[in-house]
Amino acid sequence: MKPGDAVTIHQLLGRIAYFHTLFIEPVLTSRKQPRAGEACCNHKDTSGFGQPDIGTVLASTAWAVLDEIATTLGKHLRLCPDSDHRCCAACRIAASGAGIAQAWAVTEHRSYGLPLPADPLLRACRIAAASRLALVFAQQHKTSCRALAQAETPDADLLPDSATLPLTGELLALWQDPLAATRSPVVSWLNHCTDLNDIHHVLQQGGTTK
């Protein structure tokens, strides 16, 4: 990574935290316990804990904010069944990213009066967010993860754009290639909104690029 890339990554992580705290968490309705997901690399490997774990890698970095956000996601989050401090750090980033994308998509649909999203759309959002966030994390911290090598490719035709779901669309767009981006928001008018009602109002007016 080039000098300054870490700053860009930290800014984008901060944007996720800001959006979640301001827009999503106040109206998040999923308070059920997280579901069990796939076992992480470390707990799947019977030979021992081979990948950098969240206790030594994730907890001491800016990426820990995703773990903090994940605690608010309820049933949208799917953790390793043996979830503990020894979990693979990249797998945890992937799980948190997937949960965030799903929670945002569901919340945006509900808040804008849209039909609840179909499973294929949610699956595409989960796969895209998980793989994109985990890949950047692994590159920054020079770590590996077998799950990344086996990651699915999301159906690009199903991914929402920023004109339909501004928050989810921007999340996926910013992390598609964050270090080659212009380092500016995809949906700049979001900076002038204070809640989801504001966003809905802008969408009803046909959106804006200001």
Biotite code that builds the C-alpha atoms (Angstrom):
import biotite.structure as struc

atoms = struc.array([
    struc.Atom([0.000, 0.000, 0.000], chain_id="A", res_id=1, res_name="MET", atom_name="CA", element="C"),
    struc.Atom([1.080, 3.566, -0.701], chain_id="A", res_id=2, res_name="LYS", atom_name="CA", element="C"),
    struc.Atom([1.705, 6.219, 1.952], chain_id="A", res_id=3, res_name="PRO", atom_name="CA", element="C"),
    struc.Atom([-1.602, 7.786, 2.863], chain_id="A", res_id=4, res_name="GLY", atom_name="CA", element="C"),
    struc.Atom([-3.677, 4.699, 2.041], chain_id="A", res_id=5, res_name="ASP", atom_name="CA", element="C"),
    struc.Atom([-4.185, 3.979, 5.744], chain_id="A", res_id=6, res_name="ALA", atom_name="CA", element="C"),
    struc.Atom([-5.673, 7.452, 6.174], chain_id="A", res_id=7, res_name="VAL", atom_name="CA", element="C"),
    struc.Atom([-8.117, 6.799, 3.336], chain_id="A", res_id=8, res_name="THR", atom_name="CA", element="C"),
    struc.Atom([-9.133, 3.468, 4.858], chain_id="A", res_id=9, res_name="ILE", atom_name="CA", element="C"),
    struc.Atom([-9.650, 5.054, 8.270], chain_id="A", res_id=10, res_name="HIS", atom_name="CA", element="C"),
    struc.Atom([-11.789, 7.795, 6.716], chain_id="A", res_id=11, res_name="GLN", atom_name="CA", element="C"),
    struc.Atom([-13.981, 5.242, 4.958], chain_id="A", res_id=12, res_name="LEU", atom_name="CA", element="C"),
    struc.Atom([-14.357, 3.186, 8.132], chain_id="A", res_id=13, res_name="LEU", atom_name="CA", element="C"),
    struc.Atom([-15.324, 6.375, 9.924], chain_id="A", res_id=14, res_name="GLY", atom_name="CA", element="C"),
    struc.Atom([-17.944, 7.047, 7.263], chain_id="A", res_id=15, res_name="ARG", atom_name="CA", element="C"),
    struc.Atom([-19.493, 3.612, 7.886], chain_id="A", res_id=16, res_name="ILE", atom_name="CA", element="C"),
    struc.Atom([-19.606, 4.313, 11.625], chain_id="A", res_id=17, res_name="ALA", atom_name="CA", element="C"),
    struc.Atom([-21.062, 7.792, 11.068], chain_id="A", res_id=18, res_name="TYR", atom_name="CA", element="C"),
    struc.Atom([-23.790, 6.575, 8.721], chain_id="A", res_id=19, res_name="PHE", atom_name="CA", element="C"),
    struc.Atom([-24.707, 3.664, 10.955], chain_id="A", res_id=20, res_name="HIS", atom_name="CA", element="C"),
    struc.Atom([-24.896, 5.758, 14.112], chain_id="A", res_id=21, res_name="THR", atom_name="CA", element="C"),
    struc.Atom([-26.791, 8.642, 12.513], chain_id="A", res_id=22, res_name="LEU", atom_name="CA", element="C"),
    struc.Atom([-29.137, 6.897, 10.096], chain_id="A", res_id=23, res_name="PHE", atom_name="CA", element="C"),
    struc.Atom([-29.454, 3.175, 10.772], chain_id="A", res_id=24, res_name="ILE", atom_name="CA", element="C"),
    struc.Atom([-29.107, 2.404, 14.472], chain_id="A", res_id=25, res_name="GLU", atom_name="CA", element="C"),
    struc.Atom([-31.911, 4.741, 15.656], chain_id="A", res_id=26, res_name="PRO", atom_name="CA", element="C"),
    struc.Atom([-34.470, 2.828, 13.562], chain_id="A", res_id=27, res_name="VAL", atom_name="CA", element="C"),
    struc.Atom([-32.908, -0.639, 13.467], chain_id="A", res_id=28, res_name="LEU", atom_name="CA", element="C"),
    struc.Atom([-35.628, -3.099, 14.358], chain_id="A", res_id=29, res_name="THR", atom_name="CA", element="C"),
    struc.Atom([-33.653, -6.345, 14.451], chain_id="A", res_id=30, res_name="SER", atom_name="CA", element="C"),
    struc.Atom([-33.009, -6.995, 18.127], chain_id="A", res_id=31, res_name="ARG", atom_name="CA", element="C"),
    struc.Atom([-32.861, -10.784, 17.932], chain_id="A", res_id=32, res_name="LYS", atom_name="CA", element="C"),
    struc.Atom([-29.632, -12.616, 18.627], chain_id="A", res_id=33, res_name="GLN", atom_name="CA", element="C"),
    struc.Atom([-27.090, -13.045, 15.791], chain_id="A", res_id=34, res_name="PRO", atom_name="CA", element="C"),
    struc.Atom([-27.464, -16.197, 13.755], chain_id="A", res_id=35, res_name="ARG", atom_name="CA", element="C"),
    struc.Atom([-24.814, -18.872, 13.446], chain_id="A", res_id=36, res_name="ALA", atom_name="CA", element="C"),
    struc.Atom([-22.882, -18.552, 10.212], chain_id="A", res_id=37, res_name="GLY", atom_name="CA", element="C"),
    struc.Atom([-19.990, -20.404, 8.647], chain_id="A", res_id=38, res_name="GLU", atom_name="CA", element="C"),
    struc.Atom([-17.112, -21.363, 10.893], chain_id="A", res_id=39, res_name="ALA", atom_name="CA", element="C"),
    struc.Atom([-14.177, -18.995, 10.507], chain_id="A", res_id=40, res_name="CYS", atom_name="CA", element="C"),
    struc.Atom([-10.836, -20.172, 9.140], chain_id="A", res_id=41, res_name="CYS", atom_name="CA", element="C"),
    struc.Atom([-9.350, -20.704, 12.568], chain_id="A", res_id=42, res_name="ASN", atom_name="CA", element="C"),
    struc.Atom([-12.236, -22.732, 13.953], chain_id="A", res_id=43, res_name="HIS", atom_name="CA", element="C"),
    struc.Atom([-12.724, -24.674, 10.727], chain_id="A", res_id=44, res_name="LYS", atom_name="CA", element="C"),
    struc.Atom([-9.090, -25.780, 10.589], chain_id="A", res_id=45, res_name="ASP", atom_name="CA", element="C"),
    struc.Atom([-8.715, -28.819, 12.816], chain_id="A", res_id=46, res_name="THR", atom_name="CA", element="C"),
    struc.Atom([-4.934, -28.455, 12.832], chain_id="A", res_id=47, res_name="SER", atom_name="CA", element="C"),
    struc.Atom([-5.090, -25.333, 15.008], chain_id="A", res_id=48, res_name="GLY", atom_name="CA", element="C"),
    struc.Atom([-5.388, -21.558, 14.813], chain_id="A", res_id=49, res_name="PHE", atom_name="CA", element="C"),
    struc.Atom([-3.352, -20.627, 11.766], chain_id="A", res_id=50, res_name="GLY", atom_name="CA", element="C"),
    struc.Atom([-4.734, -17.246, 10.725], chain_id="A", res_id=51, res_name="GLN", atom_name="CA", element="C"),
    struc.Atom([-4.209, -13.939, 12.574], chain_id="A", res_id=52, res_name="PRO", atom_name="CA", element="C"),
    struc.Atom([-6.996, -13.684, 15.132], chain_id="A", res_id=53, res_name="ASP", atom_name="CA", element="C"),
    struc.Atom([-9.214, -10.836, 16.265], chain_id="A", res_id=54, res_name="ILE", atom_name="CA", element="C"),
    struc.Atom([-7.591, -10.746, 19.687], chain_id="A", res_id=55, res_name="GLY", atom_name="CA", element="C"),
    struc.Atom([-4.185, -9.763, 18.316], chain_id="A", res_id=56, res_name="THR", atom_name="CA", element="C"),
    struc.Atom([-4.958, -8.080, 14.981], chain_id="A", res_id=57, res_name="VAL", atom_name="CA", element="C"),
    struc.Atom([-8.457, -6.679, 14.834], chain_id="A", res_id=58, res_name="LEU", atom_name="CA", element="C"),
    struc.Atom([-8.840, -5.308, 18.346], chain_id="A", res_id=59, res_name="ALA", atom_name="CA", element="C"),
    struc.Atom([-5.900, -2.903, 18.052], chain_id="A", res_id=60, res_name="SER", atom_name="CA", element="C"),
    struc.Atom([-6.863, -1.325, 14.717], chain_id="A", res_id=61, res_name="THR", atom_name="CA", element="C"),
    struc.Atom([-9.451, 1.104, 13.350], chain_id="A", res_id=62, res_name="ALA", atom_name="CA", element="C"),
    struc.Atom([-11.223, -1.930, 11.871], chain_id="A", res_id=63, res_name="TRP", atom_name="CA", element="C"),
    struc.Atom([-12.504, -2.758, 15.350], chain_id="A", res_id=64, res_name="ALA", atom_name="CA", element="C"),
    struc.Atom([-15.294, -0.258, 14.686], chain_id="A", res_id=65, res_name="VAL", atom_name="CA", element="C"),
    struc.Atom([-16.943, -2.834, 12.408], chain_id="A", res_id=66, res_name="LEU", atom_name="CA", element="C"),
    struc.Atom([-16.966, -5.319, 15.271], chain_id="A", res_id=67, res_name="ASP", atom_name="CA", element="C"),
    struc.Atom([-18.597, -2.668, 17.455], chain_id="A", res_id=68, res_name="GLU", atom_name="CA", element="C"),
    struc.Atom([-21.252, -1.901, 14.857], chain_id="A", res_id=69, res_name="ILE", atom_name="CA", element="C"),
    struc.Atom([-21.910, -5.623, 14.452], chain_id="A", res_id=70, res_name="ALA", atom_name="CA", element="C"),
    struc.Atom([-23.096, -5.834, 18.067], chain_id="A", res_id=71, res_name="THR", atom_name="CA", element="C"),
    struc.Atom([-26.124, -3.710, 17.097], chain_id="A", res_id=72, res_name="THR", atom_name="CA", element="C"),
    struc.Atom([-27.164, -5.802, 14.082], chain_id="A", res_id=73, res_name="LEU", atom_name="CA", element="C"),
    struc.Atom([-29.095, -8.600, 15.781], chain_id="A", res_id=74, res_name="GLY", atom_name="CA", element="C"),
    struc.Atom([-30.278, -11.296, 13.387], chain_id="A", res_id=75, res_name="LYS", atom_name="CA", element="C"),
    struc.Atom([-28.590, -9.630, 10.406], chain_id="A", res_id=76, res_name="HIS", atom_name="CA", element="C"),
    struc.Atom([-25.216, -10.782, 11.768], chain_id="A", res_id=77, res_name="LEU", atom_name="CA", element="C"),
    struc.Atom([-24.006, -14.333, 11.194], chain_id="A", res_id=78, res_name="ARG", atom_name="CA", element="C"),
    struc.Atom([-21.027, -15.135, 13.371], chain_id="A", res_id=79, res_name="LEU", atom_name="CA", element="C"),
    struc.Atom([-18.730, -18.112, 13.563], chain_id="A", res_id=80, res_name="CYS", atom_name="CA", element="C"),
    struc.Atom([-20.517, -20.695, 15.761], chain_id="A", res_id=81, res_name="PRO", atom_name="CA", element="C"),
    struc.Atom([-17.461, -20.795, 18.030], chain_id="A", res_id=82, res_name="ASP", atom_name="CA", element="C"),
    struc.Atom([-17.078, -17.012, 18.054], chain_id="A", res_id=83, res_name="SER", atom_name="CA", element="C"),
    struc.Atom([-14.346, -15.869, 20.429], chain_id="A", res_id=84, res_name="ASP", atom_name="CA", element="C"),
    struc.Atom([-11.120, -13.840, 20.441], chain_id="A", res_id=85, res_name="HIS", atom_name="CA", element="C"),
    struc.Atom([-9.363, -16.583, 18.468], chain_id="A", res_id=86, res_name="ARG", atom_name="CA", element="C"),
    struc.Atom([-11.549, -16.198, 15.371], chain_id="A", res_id=87, res_name="CYS", atom_name="CA", element="C"),
    struc.Atom([-9.845, -15.353, 12.080], chain_id="A", res_id=88, res_name="CYS", atom_name="CA", element="C"),
    struc.Atom([-9.715, -11.555, 11.882], chain_id="A", res_id=89, res_name="ALA", atom_name="CA", element="C"),
    struc.Atom([-10.459, -11.384, 8.150], chain_id="A", res_id=90, res_name="ALA", atom_name="CA", element="C"),
    struc.Atom([-13.414, -13.748, 8.562], chain_id="A", res_id=91, res_name="CYS", atom_name="CA", element="C"),
    struc.Atom([-14.794, -11.499, 11.315], chain_id="A", res_id=92, res_name="ARG", atom_name="CA", element="C"),
    struc.Atom([-14.460, -8.446, 9.058], chain_id="A", res_id=93, res_name="ILE", atom_name="CA", element="C"),
    struc.Atom([-16.325, -10.342, 6.342], chain_id="A", res_id=94, res_name="ALA", atom_name="CA", element="C"),
    struc.Atom([-19.103, -11.350, 8.727], chain_id="A", res_id=95, res_name="ALA", atom_name="CA", element="C"),
    struc.Atom([-19.466, -7.815, 10.082], chain_id="A", res_id=96, res_name="SER", atom_name="CA", element="C"),
    struc.Atom([-19.467, -6.313, 6.591], chain_id="A", res_id=97, res_name="GLY", atom_name="CA", element="C"),
    struc.Atom([-22.116, -8.741, 5.391], chain_id="A", res_id=98, res_name="ALA", atom_name="CA", element="C"),
    struc.Atom([-24.320, -8.002, 8.391], chain_id="A", res_id=99, res_name="GLY", atom_name="CA", element="C"),
    struc.Atom([-23.959, -4.251, 7.965], chain_id="A", res_id=100, res_name="ILE", atom_name="CA", element="C"),
    struc.Atom([-24.899, -4.401, 4.273], chain_id="A", res_id=101, res_name="ALA", atom_name="CA", element="C"),
    struc.Atom([-27.968, -6.516, 4.978], chain_id="A", res_id=102, res_name="GLN", atom_name="CA", element="C"),
    struc.Atom([-29.118, -4.374, 7.907], chain_id="A", res_id=103, res_name="ALA", atom_name="CA", element="C"),
    struc.Atom([-28.706, -1.193, 5.868], chain_id="A", res_id=104, res_name="TRP", atom_name="CA", element="C"),
    struc.Atom([-30.557, -2.577, 2.849], chain_id="A", res_id=105, res_name="ALA", atom_name="CA", element="C"),
    struc.Atom([-33.480, -3.850, 4.930], chain_id="A", res_id=106, res_name="VAL", atom_name="CA", element="C"),
    struc.Atom([-33.682, -0.625, 6.941], chain_id="A", res_id=107, res_name="THR", atom_name="CA", element="C"),
    struc.Atom([-33.561, 1.576, 3.854], chain_id="A", res_id=108, res_name="GLU", atom_name="CA", element="C"),
    struc.Atom([-36.304, -0.415, 2.124], chain_id="A", res_id=109, res_name="HIS", atom_name="CA", element="C"),
    struc.Atom([-38.530, -0.186, 5.184], chain_id="A", res_id=110, res_name="ARG", atom_name="CA", element="C"),
    struc.Atom([-37.846, 3.516, 5.770], chain_id="A", res_id=111, res_name="SER", atom_name="CA", element="C"),
    struc.Atom([-38.550, 4.515, 2.160], chain_id="A", res_id=112, res_name="TYR", atom_name="CA", element="C"),
    struc.Atom([-41.817, 2.568, 1.985], chain_id="A", res_id=113, res_name="GLY", atom_name="CA", element="C"),
    struc.Atom([-40.389, -0.002, -0.436], chain_id="A", res_id=114, res_name="LEU", atom_name="CA", element="C"),
    struc.Atom([-41.281, -3.713, -0.390], chain_id="A", res_id=115, res_name="PRO", atom_name="CA", element="C"),
    struc.Atom([-38.858, -5.674, 1.753], chain_id="A", res_id=116, res_name="LEU", atom_name="CA", element="C"),
    struc.Atom([-35.849, -6.717, -0.342], chain_id="A", res_id=117, res_name="PRO", atom_name="CA", element="C"),
    struc.Atom([-35.822, -10.152, -1.929], chain_id="A", res_id=118, res_name="ALA", atom_name="CA", element="C"),
    struc.Atom([-33.341, -12.721, -0.682], chain_id="A", res_id=119, res_name="ASP", atom_name="CA", element="C"),
    struc.Atom([-31.200, -12.627, -3.875], chain_id="A", res_id=120, res_name="PRO", atom_name="CA", element="C"),
    struc.Atom([-30.620, -8.863, -3.421], chain_id="A", res_id=121, res_name="LEU", atom_name="CA", element="C"),
    struc.Atom([-29.680, -9.297, 0.234], chain_id="A", res_id=122, res_name="LEU", atom_name="CA", element="C"),
    struc.Atom([-27.374, -12.168, -0.649], chain_id="A", res_id=123, res_name="ARG", atom_name="CA", element="C"),
    struc.Atom([-25.637, -10.072, -3.302], chain_id="A", res_id=124, res_name="ALA", atom_name="CA", element="C"),
    struc.Atom([-25.201, -7.197, -0.819], chain_id="A", res_id=125, res_name="CYS", atom_name="CA", element="C"),
    struc.Atom([-23.794, -9.542, 1.814], chain_id="A", res_id=126, res_name="ARG", atom_name="CA", element="C"),
    struc.Atom([-21.312, -11.171, -0.558], chain_id="A", res_id=127, res_name="ILE", atom_name="CA", element="C"),
    struc.Atom([-20.138, -7.843, -2.006], chain_id="A", res_id=128, res_name="ALA", atom_name="CA", element="C"),
    struc.Atom([-19.623, -6.118, 1.334], chain_id="A", res_id=129, res_name="ALA", atom_name="CA", element="C"),
    struc.Atom([-17.978, -9.142, 2.943], chain_id="A", res_id=130, res_name="ALA", atom_name="CA", element="C"),
    struc.Atom([-15.465, -9.731, 0.166], chain_id="A", res_id=131, res_name="SER", atom_name="CA", element="C"),
    struc.Atom([-14.626, -6.063, -0.474], chain_id="A", res_id=132, res_name="ARG", atom_name="CA", element="C"),
    struc.Atom([-14.064, -5.117, 3.156], chain_id="A", res_id=133, res_name="LEU", atom_name="CA", element="C"),
    struc.Atom([-12.172, -8.286, 4.057], chain_id="A", res_id=134, res_name="ALA", atom_name="CA", element="C"),
    struc.Atom([-9.902, -7.949, 1.010], chain_id="A", res_id=135, res_name="LEU", atom_name="CA", element="C"),
    struc.Atom([-8.857, -4.405, 1.948], chain_id="A", res_id=136, res_name="VAL", atom_name="CA", element="C"),
    struc.Atom([-8.308, -5.471, 5.557], chain_id="A", res_id=137, res_name="PHE", atom_name="CA", element="C"),
    struc.Atom([-6.122, -8.389, 4.468], chain_id="A", res_id=138, res_name="ALA", atom_name="CA", element="C"),
    struc.Atom([-4.108, -6.177, 2.119], chain_id="A", res_id=139, res_name="GLN", atom_name="CA", element="C"),
    struc.Atom([-3.527, -3.511, 4.750], chain_id="A", res_id=140, res_name="GLN", atom_name="CA", element="C"),
    struc.Atom([-2.459, -5.928, 7.451], chain_id="A", res_id=141, res_name="HIS", atom_name="CA", element="C"),
    struc.Atom([-0.598, -8.298, 5.122], chain_id="A", res_id=142, res_name="LYS", atom_name="CA", element="C"),
    struc.Atom([-2.590, -11.252, 6.300], chain_id="A", res_id=143, res_name="THR", atom_name="CA", element="C"),
    struc.Atom([-4.260, -14.104, 4.505], chain_id="A", res_id=144, res_name="SER", atom_name="CA", element="C"),
    struc.Atom([-7.554, -15.891, 4.790], chain_id="A", res_id=145, res_name="CYS", atom_name="CA", element="C"),
    struc.Atom([-8.588, -19.057, 3.013], chain_id="A", res_id=146, res_name="ARG", atom_name="CA", element="C"),
    struc.Atom([-12.178, -17.850, 2.967], chain_id="A", res_id=147, res_name="ALA", atom_name="CA", element="C"),
    struc.Atom([-11.137, -14.879, 0.826], chain_id="A", res_id=148, res_name="LEU", atom_name="CA", element="C"),
    struc.Atom([-9.650, -17.161, -1.793], chain_id="A", res_id=149, res_name="ALA", atom_name="CA", element="C"),
    struc.Atom([-12.939, -19.035, -1.942], chain_id="A", res_id=150, res_name="GLN", atom_name="CA", element="C"),
    struc.Atom([-15.193, -15.960, -1.789], chain_id="A", res_id=151, res_name="ALA", atom_name="CA", element="C"),
    struc.Atom([-18.173, -15.873, -4.122], chain_id="A", res_id=152, res_name="GLU", atom_name="CA", element="C"),
    struc.Atom([-18.623, -13.160, -6.724], chain_id="A", res_id=153, res_name="THR", atom_name="CA", element="C"),
    struc.Atom([-21.793, -11.130, -6.193], chain_id="A", res_id=154, res_name="PRO", atom_name="CA", element="C"),
    struc.Atom([-24.327, -10.770, -8.984], chain_id="A", res_id=155, res_name="ASP", atom_name="CA", element="C"),
    struc.Atom([-23.616, -7.185, -10.016], chain_id="A", res_id=156, res_name="ALA", atom_name="CA", element="C"),
    struc.Atom([-27.060, -6.848, -11.622], chain_id="A", res_id=157, res_name="ASP", atom_name="CA", element="C"),
    struc.Atom([-28.696, -7.353, -8.229], chain_id="A", res_id=158, res_name="LEU", atom_name="CA", element="C"),
    struc.Atom([-26.637, -4.817, -6.287], chain_id="A", res_id=159, res_name="LEU", atom_name="CA", element="C"),
    struc.Atom([-28.551, -1.634, -5.419], chain_id="A", res_id=160, res_name="PRO", atom_name="CA", element="C"),
    struc.Atom([-27.269, 1.671, -6.693], chain_id="A", res_id=161, res_name="ASP", atom_name="CA", element="C"),
    struc.Atom([-27.056, 4.950, -4.837], chain_id="A", res_id=162, res_name="SER", atom_name="CA", element="C"),
    struc.Atom([-30.113, 6.323, -6.626], chain_id="A", res_id=163, res_name="ALA", atom_name="CA", element="C"),
    struc.Atom([-32.305, 3.660, -5.013], chain_id="A", res_id=164, res_name="THR", atom_name="CA", element="C"),
    struc.Atom([-30.611, 2.917, -1.694], chain_id="A", res_id=165, res_name="LEU", atom_name="CA", element="C"),
    struc.Atom([-28.158, 5.786, -1.099], chain_id="A", res_id=166, res_name="PRO", atom_name="CA", element="C"),
    struc.Atom([-26.525, 4.399, 2.052], chain_id="A", res_id=167, res_name="LEU", atom_name="CA", element="C"),
    struc.Atom([-26.165, 0.795, 0.931], chain_id="A", res_id=168, res_name="THR", atom_name="CA", element="C"),
    struc.Atom([-25.245, 1.841, -2.587], chain_id="A", res_id=169, res_name="GLY", atom_name="CA", element="C"),
    struc.Atom([-22.496, 4.142, -1.385], chain_id="A", res_id=170, res_name="GLU", atom_name="CA", element="C"),
    struc.Atom([-21.151, 1.536, 1.047], chain_id="A", res_id=171, res_name="LEU", atom_name="CA", element="C"),
    struc.Atom([-20.717, -0.989, -1.750], chain_id="A", res_id=172, res_name="LEU", atom_name="CA", element="C"),
    struc.Atom([-19.374, 1.551, -4.242], chain_id="A", res_id=173, res_name="ALA", atom_name="CA", element="C"),
    struc.Atom([-16.781, 3.090, -1.927], chain_id="A", res_id=174, res_name="LEU", atom_name="CA", element="C"),
    struc.Atom([-15.296, -0.278, -0.992], chain_id="A", res_id=175, res_name="TRP", atom_name="CA", element="C"),
    struc.Atom([-15.226, -1.732, -4.493], chain_id="A", res_id=176, res_name="GLN", atom_name="CA", element="C"),
    struc.Atom([-11.795, -0.212, -5.046], chain_id="A", res_id=177, res_name="ASP", atom_name="CA", element="C"),
    struc.Atom([-11.300, 2.282, -2.202], chain_id="A", res_id=178, res_name="PRO", atom_name="CA", element="C"),
    struc.Atom([-7.622, 3.005, -2.739], chain_id="A", res_id=179, res_name="LEU", atom_name="CA", element="C"),
    struc.Atom([-8.112, 3.882, -6.404], chain_id="A", res_id=180, res_name="ALA", atom_name="CA", element="C"),
    struc.Atom([-11.166, 6.052, -5.786], chain_id="A", res_id=181, res_name="ALA", atom_name="CA", element="C"),
    struc.Atom([-11.296, 9.821, -5.789], chain_id="A", res_id=182, res_name="THR", atom_name="CA", element="C"),
    struc.Atom([-11.538, 9.689, -1.995], chain_id="A", res_id=183, res_name="ARG", atom_name="CA", element="C"),
    struc.Atom([-14.787, 11.631, -2.057], chain_id="A", res_id=184, res_name="SER", atom_name="CA", element="C"),
    struc.Atom([-18.342, 10.536, -1.234], chain_id="A", res_id=185, res_name="PRO", atom_name="CA", element="C"),
    struc.Atom([-20.320, 8.857, -3.972], chain_id="A", res_id=186, res_name="VAL", atom_name="CA", element="C"),
    struc.Atom([-23.518, 10.524, -2.743], chain_id="A", res_id=187, res_name="VAL", atom_name="CA", element="C"),
    struc.Atom([-22.415, 13.931, -1.507], chain_id="A", res_id=188, res_name="SER", atom_name="CA", element="C"),
    struc.Atom([-25.910, 15.150, -0.616], chain_id="A", res_id=189, res_name="TRP", atom_name="CA", element="C"),
    struc.Atom([-26.038, 12.577, 2.185], chain_id="A", res_id=190, res_name="LEU", atom_name="CA", element="C"),
    struc.Atom([-23.739, 14.915, 4.108], chain_id="A", res_id=191, res_name="ASN", atom_name="CA", element="C"),
    struc.Atom([-26.645, 17.353, 4.431], chain_id="A", res_id=192, res_name="HIS", atom_name="CA", element="C"),
    struc.Atom([-29.158, 14.817, 5.787], chain_id="A", res_id=193, res_name="CYS", atom_name="CA", element="C"),
    struc.Atom([-29.785, 14.199, 9.472], chain_id="A", res_id=194, res_name="THR", atom_name="CA", element="C"),
    struc.Atom([-32.003, 11.104, 9.375], chain_id="A", res_id=195, res_name="ASP", atom_name="CA", element="C"),
    struc.Atom([-33.641, 8.619, 7.034], chain_id="A", res_id=196, res_name="LEU", atom_name="CA", element="C"),
    struc.Atom([-36.676, 10.873, 6.650], chain_id="A", res_id=197, res_name="ASN", atom_name="CA", element="C"),
    struc.Atom([-34.395, 13.483, 5.085], chain_id="A", res_id=198, res_name="ASP", atom_name="CA", element="C"),
    struc.Atom([-32.994, 10.902, 2.680], chain_id="A", res_id=199, res_name="ILE", atom_name="CA", element="C"),
    struc.Atom([-36.484, 9.698, 1.798], chain_id="A", res_id=200, res_name="HIS", atom_name="CA", element="C"),
    struc.Atom([-37.569, 13.260, 1.093], chain_id="A", res_id=201, res_name="HIS", atom_name="CA", element="C"),
    struc.Atom([-34.646, 13.774, -1.286], chain_id="A", res_id=202, res_name="VAL", atom_name="CA", element="C"),
    struc.Atom([-35.466, 10.530, -3.100], chain_id="A", res_id=203, res_name="LEU", atom_name="CA", element="C"),
    struc.Atom([-39.087, 11.605, -3.464], chain_id="A", res_id=204, res_name="GLN", atom_name="CA", element="C"),
    struc.Atom([-37.910, 14.849, -5.023], chain_id="A", res_id=205, res_name="GLN", atom_name="CA", element="C"),
    struc.Atom([-35.947, 12.906, -7.617], chain_id="A", res_id=206, res_name="GLY", atom_name="CA", element="C"),
    struc.Atom([-32.560, 13.007, -5.873], chain_id="A", res_id=207, res_name="GLY", atom_name="CA", element="C"),
    struc.Atom([-29.814, 15.580, -6.124], chain_id="A", res_id=208, res_name="THR", atom_name="CA", element="C"),
    struc.Atom([-26.112, 15.645, -6.889], chain_id="A", res_id=209, res_name="THR", atom_name="CA", element="C"),
    struc.Atom([-25.371, 18.673, -4.730], chain_id="A", res_id=210, res_name="LYS", atom_name="CA", element="C"),
])
